[in-house]
Amino acid sequence: EILRRFVVDICQAKPEWTPESIIEESVKRIRAQVGVARVLAAVSGGVDSSVATALVHRAIGDQLVAMFVNTGLMRKGEPEQVTATLQKMLGPELVTVEAGDEFLGALAGVTDPEEKRHIVGEKFIRIFEKQARDLGQPGFLVQGTIYPDVVESSAPDRNKADRIKTHHNVGGLPKDMDFKLVEP
């Protein structure tokens, strides 16, 4: 009640949004951003990337190809479960990349959490770029970035917040990647 009174009575915001209107607004923004281009979605199997992929799929349909990269860092049986679930949701436009040896090799001996996040971000992007060449070079990459990821990854000089940690899909991305980001 306190929040409602603040937002509606004091701020005079109109409570016109619904979950459906949020989805429709996201779909419009996605269509405006990507046009008729092919788009690659980075799907981890988690809620954030799965929701982002579902929104983009709703917006552009078969312009989207989703990619699940098995990093070798998931629980036993989880990669197969994720792949089966995504396949049901997306149909044939799902590419699975087995990259456990590559990730585990790159992380071997690394103990610093920030360094690990940068390694993971770099590995993901390089795998997506390599796969994109085989898929007709989509210029856009979808990832499920949520606002806490942005806040936690912000540096003090950005006037947002002290950096808590770098998320591999925010601060861990290499500067020279071949994609424009779609982050619904």
Disulfide bonds with the S-S distance in Angstrom:
none
